Amino acid sequence: MNNLSTLFKGVEPKDSLEVLSRAIDHFGDEICMATSFQVGGLVLLDMLHQVGKPVRVFSIDTGRLPEETYECADAIRHKYGIHVEWVFPRHEAVEKLETDKGLFSFKESTENRQECCGIRKVEPLGRALEGYSAWITGRRKEQSKTRGGLEFIESDPVHEGLVKINPLIHWSKGDLWYYAEEHKVPHNRLYDEGYLSIGCAPCTRPCREGEDERAGRWWWESPEHKECGLHLNFKNGGGI
Ligand code: SF4
């Protein structure tokens, strides 16, 4: 990580294309991109298309995604010809979870919610990242208090030895939508219904005026627990 601290030296805060390009040049086929087809990820996919260098793109199908997310993923595939690899949870683990605890155990406690995210998201992500050195995310400082200290590059606290590249840290929600409209980027139509952040269907709701973007995710939990474990290690601080 120390020898990477100069990789983005001199890059303008919102020059995400340059961040992407330098990261891909540096890591070659050891970098990949995870997307859940939220507006930031969609903007990054458009930029990836512009950079024009081959990068593996994958998405995790938790089994509980809204239909609208699949429609958006297919629109991206058609527009850019990007081959998105779908990664599924271990079916034995999902079968056991649903058989033992029912279909909505995640609403009963933070522990149960983290168990469900662990099986449906965290384990598949770990598998998808095996053998890579870096992965690209669409996370931004503005999204929540827990993301205020993000940098273009950071050590991954969950997946040892990997770094995360976050090209959009300085972008506001307005910047993303301006770009998406200018470049005619397909978007998830749940955004048109008041959703600000879109994950699994039962754990996502539209936001009210003035709420932050993460308010519509796991709204029954306190803000410090609102990470699914993709970016924070539950074992090292309970998602804080
Ligand atoms: Fe389970 Fe909800 Fe997490 Fe999706 S977001 S994996 S349904 S707890």
Residues whose N, C-alpha, C, O or C-beta is under 5 A from the ligand:
A	BS01	SF4	T62 R64 F106 R113 C116 C117 R120 G199 C200 C203
